[in-house]
C-alpha cells in the first residue's frame, strides 16, 4: 500500500493549471520502453482507488513497463491526495488534475489518450480492478497476432455473487478474426477487459464523445468498425466492483429518458456513418433491439411509470430514424417477442404492449408448443395473432439414465440455431469460471444425446452445477424437463406428488 511522504498534498501550493485547464504530474518521465498505457478516469473514488491502483502495480507484466495515467475530474473527496502520493512514489504513474468537473468520463479518457505514449491502450475504471495476469494476457495476444484489438473476460462482483459480463466475447480463444465473425460482438461495449492499438485511435481520430451516457458505446463502435481483425480470450482480465442492482427500483426511471436521448444520438451517428449494410445491421441490432426495446420497455421501471407517454415518445423517435434504413431492422431481432412489441406499438395497441411485457416478466412457468418443428411460447393473455410467440430455441428433456459406467442424457432441440449446438456444459454455481464440457451429438431431427463416463462425473469437485447446452458460439440453453403437453386447447400435465408419486391433471387453457 502507499505511504504518505513528509508533507501532505496541498493543492494551492502544488498545482498549477495550464491554459487548457489541467495540471499534469510526471509528464514525460515515463520510461520509453513502456508497453501498455492504462487510463483511469477518477471522480470521488477514494474508498476503492488504492485497490484499483495496486491491481495495476501488481501486474505480471512488470509495472515499470506500464504507463499509468489517472485523470481526476475535480474530485471533492480525498482522491487527489491518494493520487498525489502514488505519483510521488512512481514516476510512471502520471496524474492529471482537471480544474473544473467535466460531468462525464469522456474528457478524462480523451485526455489520457492524448497523453499516452505506449503502443497499446487499455481502460480501467477507478472502482474496478485487474486480474494479476490480465494485461500480460492481452498484450501477448496483440504482439503475437498484430491485431488491432483484444478482449478478455470481465467478472462482475456483487455482495452475493460473481457473474461473467459479455460472455460472448470471452467464451473461447479466437485469433485474428473479423469483429463481425464474433456473435454479438457489439452487445457489450464498456471499456473494461479490452486493449487496443494506440495507432488505430490516432489514425481514425477516435475519441469518446462528450455525452453523459453511451459515450463508451459510440467509442467502441468506432473502434470495432475500424478494426480489420480482433482476438478474444477466456482469460479473466478485470473485475467490476458493483453493488447489488435492484431491477425493481424506481430510481432507474429518473434518468431513462436522458439515456434514451444519448442512445438516439448514437443511432443517428451510426446511420450517418453509412456502413456496409450487413455491418450496419449488426450494430443497429444492438442499438435498437437491446437498447431501445429491451432496456426501454422490458423493465419494471416502465411498468411502474406513470409517464408511459414519455416512453412511447422516445421510441417513436427511434422509429423515425429507423424509417430511413435500407432494411427492416426487426428482421434482425434475436428475440421474436421484441418484434411483437414493435408491432403492438406500431398498431398503437399500448394496452396489449404493456400486458405482454407484464406477463413476460411475471410469468415464471411458461408453456410451450411445437408447430412445424419450431418452438412457440403460449401467451394466454392474447387470442389470435399473438397467442403463440416464437422463441429462438428450446431444449426438452427426454430421458436420463445410468447404464453401467455411463450416464446417457437425451433431449430434443427445436429452433433457429440447432445446427450451432456445440456442447453440454456443467458450470459450478460457486465459481462461474469453473466449467466442464461434454460432447453433444445432434441428428437431423433435433434429437440430441450426451454420453458421459461416470468416472468423468466422479472427477468433478463436490458442489452444485448449472447445466446447459451451448449454441451459437456462446448462448446458453437450459433443458426443460417438460412434463406437460398442449393438445386441442387442453393442458395435459404429468407431475410429481409430495410423496414422489406420478400424478396427472387435465385443464382447459384460457
N, C-alpha and C positions, 0 to 999 in steps of 0.2 A: 504494500500500500504506500501511498505518498506520505511524505513528511514535510511539515512547514519549515521554511527557511528562517533566517534570523529576523527578517522583517516581513510583516503581513502585507498583503496586497492592498495598495491604496490607489484607487482609480484616478483620483485627481492628480497625483504625482507621477504615476507610472504610465498613464495612457495619453497619447497624443494622436488625435484622429486626423487622417489625411483629408484632402479636399473632396474625396468621394464618400466621406462619412464612415470610415472604418479604420481600425488600428490592427497591425499585424506584429506579432512577436515570433521570432525565429525564422522570419522570411529569408530565404536564400542561403540558409545554413544546412539544409537537408543534404546528406551525402549524395553525390552524383550517381551512386550505384543503386539508388532506391528502385525496387522492382514494382511496388504497388503503392498507390495513394488511397488511403481510406478517408472518406469525407463524412463528418458528423455534424449536422445542424443541432444547435443546443438552445433550448429555451426552458428555464426553470426546471432543470433536470437533476438538481443536486442529490436527491435520495438515491439515484441509480447511476450517476455519472462516473463515479470511481470504478464501479464494477464493469461498466462499458469500456472504459479506457484500459483497465487491467486486462480485459479479454483480448485487446489488440496487442498490448505489450507482451503477453504470454503466448503469442502465436508460434507454431513450429517453424513457420517462415520467419527467420530471425528478425527481431524488431529493428535492428539497425539497417535493414533493407526495406523498411516500410516508412513512407512519409504519411504522417497522421495529421490531417487538417481538421480542426474543430472550430466552427464558426458560431459564436454566441450572438443570438438575436435580441440583445438587450435584456438579459435575464434580470429579474428582481430578487432572486434568492441568492444562495452562495455559490452558484455555478461558476462565476468568473473567478472567485478565489481558488476554487479547485483547479480550474484550467490553468491559472497563473502558476500554481505550484508545480504542476506536472511539466509545464513548458520550461520552468527553471531547471528541472532535473534532466529533461530530454530535449536535445536540440532538434530532433526530427519530429517533435510534437509542435506543430505550427498552430498557434491560436489566433483567432481573428475576433475582434470585438466590434459589433455594429453600434454606431452612435444612436440610432433610433430603431425601434422594433419594426420589422417589415411585414408582419402579420401572417406569414406562411413560410414553409421550409424552402421555397423556391430560391429566394435571393441568397440565403446561406449556402445552399448546394451549388448554385451557379458560381458564386464567388470561390468556392472550393475548387470547382473545375478550372476556373481561370488561373488559380494559384498552383495547381497540381503540376508536378514535374516528372512523374513516373510514366512508364509506358501504359500502365493499366490502372483503372479507377474502379473503386467499389464504394458503396454507401452503407452506413451503419447509423441507425437512429440512436439518440442519446440515452434511451432507456432499455436498449436491447444489448445482446452480447454475441460474440463469435464463438463457435466451436474451436478448440485449440488448433486443429488441423485445417480449419475452414479455408483460410486464404491460400495456404500452400496447395490445397486440392484444386482450386480454381486456377491459380497461377500456372501450375504444372500442366493442366489441360490446355490452356491457351498457348503456352510456349511449345507444347508438343504438336498442336494442330495448326497453329497460325490463325485460328478462328477469331472473329470479332467479339465474341460474347460467350460466356459460360455461366450456367446457373446450377445451383445445388439445392439441397433440402433445407426448408425452413420449418422450425418447430415452434408452435405457439404454446406458451406456458401460462396456465392459469393456476389458481389455488387448488383446483380439483384434478387437472389432467394436463397431459401433453398431447398435442394434435398436429398432424402434418398439414402444412398450408401449401396450396398449389401443387398437389401431389402429381399432377400430370407432368410437371417439369423435372421431377426427380425420381420417377418410378423406375427408370432404368438408365444404364450408361449409353449415351449416344455421342458420336463424334462426327463433327463436320457435316451436319445435315442442314437443309433449309429450315428456317424457323416455321415455315408453313407445313413441314412434314411432322412437326410435333403436335399431336392432337391438343386443341385448346390452348395453344401457347400464349394467346392473348388474354386468357381468362384471369391471370394473376399478374398484375403489373406494379407491384410495390417494389421499393428499392432493395429489399433485403436479399441476401444469398446470391448475388449476381455480380459478375465482374466483366468489364468491357474495355476494349482498346481505346485509349485516350484519343488517338488519331482519328477514330471514327467520329467522335463528338466534335473534334476540331474541323475535319473536312466538310462536315454537313451542318456545322453551326447548330448542333443540337443542345438545347438548354431547357430547363424547367420553365414553363410559362408562369406568369405572375397571377396565379389563381389560388383561392383559399382552399378549394377542393379539386381533386382529379389532376393535379399538376404532375404527379408521378405517372399517371395513366398516359397522358399525352406524351410525356418524355419518352417512356419506354415503347410506345407505339412508334415514335420516330426512330428510336434505336433499332428495334427489330425489323422495321420495314427497310432499313438501310443495311442490315446485316446480310452478307452473302451466305455465311454458314455459322452455325452455333453448335455448342455442345452442352450436354446435360449430365449430371452425375447423381448417384444415390447418396453421396457423402453429405452428412449434416454440415451445414455451413453456419447458420445463425439461429438464434433463439429470440422470439418476440416475447417481451415481457408484457403480459396483458392481464388486467383484472377481469373477473368473470363478466361476460357480456350478458345483459338481460334483454333478450329479444322482445320481451313484452313491455319494455319501458316506454313510456310516452315521451321521455326526454329526447328520443331519437327523432321525433316528429319536428322538433324545433328547428332543425337545420336540413330537413329532407328537401325542401324547395330550393335552398341555396345549393345543395349538392346537385340537384337536377339541373339547375342553371349552368353549373360547371360541366355536367355531362353533356348538355345540349351544345355547349361551346366546342367540346371535343368532337362530337358527332359532326358539327359543321366543319371543323378543322379537317377531319379525315375525308369528308366529302370533297373539300376543296383540293386535297392532295391528288385527286384523280388517279388513284392507284389502279393497276390492272384489276379487272372485275373480280376474278377469283380470289385475289389477295384482299380486295376491299370487302368482299363477303365475309371473310374470316374475321376481320377487325370489327366490322359493323355488327356481326352477330353478338360479340361480347358487349358492345356498347348499347345495343337495343334490347336483345333478349334478357341479358343478365342485369344490366344497369337500369334499363328503362321499363322493364316489365316485372321481373322478379323482385328487384330491390324497391321498386316504387309501389307495386300492388300486393305482392305476396308476403306481406309483413303485417305484424299486429298493429303497427302504428297506423296503417291505412284503415284497418277495420275499426279502430277506436277513434279515428279522427272525426271531428265534427265539420271539417272543411274538405270533404271529398271533392268538392268542385275544384279546389286548388290542384288536387292530384290529376283530375281529368284535363285541366287546362295545360298542365305541364306535359302530359302525354300527347295531347293534341299538337303541341309544338314539335315533339319528336316526329309525329306522323307527317307534319307539314314539311319537315326537312327530308324525311324518307321518301316523300312523294316523288321527288326528282331523281331517285336512284335508278340504276339501269336494270333492276331486277326486283322481284317481290322478296323483301327481306325476311318475311315469315317462312318462306320455303327452307330457310337455313336454320330454323329453330331446332334445337335438340329435343326440347320437351313439347310435345303436341298441345299440352294444356295451355302453354303460353300463347300458342296460335289461337286457341279458343278464346282466351281473354281478349286478344286483339279483335277478334271477330265480334264479340259481345260489345266491345267499346265502339267499334265502327257502326254497329246496329243501334247504338245508343241504349242498349239494354243494361243500364248501370245496376239495376236491381239483380239481374242474373249474374253479372260480373262479381258483385260483392258476395252473393250467395255462394258462387263457385269457390271463391277464394276462402271464404269462411269454412265451407265444407272440407276443402282440401287440407286446411290447416288443423282442423279439429278432429276429423275422422281418422283414427289411428288404424282401424282394421278395415281396409278397403277390400272390396270384392272385385274379382277379375273374370273376364270371359275371353275365350279364344275364338276369333272369327276369321275365316280364310287364312288360318295359320298365323294370325297376328294377334298380339295381346291388347286388350282394352280394359280400362277400369270402368266399373258400373257406377254412374253418378245418379243416385236415386232422386236428387232434387230436380232433375230435368226429365222431360218427356220429349221424344223426337230426336232432332239432330244431335244434341249434345248429351244424350243419355249414356252413350258409350264413347269415351275419350281414349284415344290411343296412348299407350305408354311405350317408350323406346325399347325396353327389354324386360322380360320376366323369366325367372327360372323356377320351375315347380319340382319339388321333391317327389321322387317316385319310389325309391327303395334304398335302404341302407342295411347292410347285413355283413356280419363277420362270417367268413368261410375259411376255416383252418387258420392259416397265418396271414390272411389278408382281410382288409375291410373294403367292401365294394359299395361305392356311393353312386346311385343312379338318379339322374334328373333329366328334365326336358326343358329346353331353352327356346323361347319364341321372341321374335322381334327383328329389328333392322340390322343388328350387328352380330348375328350368330356366327358369321364367318370369322369374326375377330376374337372369339373366345379363346383364351390362351392357357389359363391355368387355374387350379383350385388353390386358394390361399388360406392358411391358418395364421392369423395375426394376434400376437399377445395383447390382451386388454391392458396389461400393466405397463408394457413398453411397446409402443406402436412401431418402433424401428426393428422390432424382433418379429420376423415372419418366416414362414416355411411354405414352400410351393410344391405342388404336385401336378403332374400332367393330367389334363382333362381331354378325353377323346370325344369327338363330336361327329355324328354321322349326318347324312343329308336331311334326315327328318327332325333334326334338333335334339335327338337323344344323346345324352352325354353320360360318361361314366369315368370315375376315377378309382383306380385300384391302388390301395395304399398298404404297404407291408406293415404289419403290426409292430415289427421291430423299429420301423421309422417313427411310428406313433409313440412307442415307448421311449424313444430317444429325446422326445420333446420335454422341456422343463415343466415341472408341475405348475399349473395355473389355468386361467380361463382364456379362451381364444375366440376371436371373431372369425367366422368362416364365410368366405365369399368367392364368387367367380370373378376373375379379372378379364375384362374385354376392352376392345377399342383402345389398346395401349395402356390405359391406367384406370378406367372406370370400374367401380365395384358393383357387383350384382349379388344381392342376398338370395338365398334359396328358400322359397316359400314352402313350408310343409302344409300344403293346402288340403284340407280335409272337407272341403265344401265345393259343390258344383251347381251351376245355374242351368236350369233346363225349363224351357217354356214358361218363363217368368216366375218360377218357383225355385227356392233355395234348398238344396239337399245338403245337410250339414252332419258330418260324422265328427264326433268329439270325444275327448277323454273325460270320464266322470271323476269325481273326487276320490273314488276308490280305484282309479286307473282302469276302469272297465270301458268298453266301447259303447258310446251312446249314439243315437241317430234322431235328427229332428228335421221336419219339413216345414217351411214357412213361405208365404207369398211375398214377393218383392213389392215395394210400394210403387 
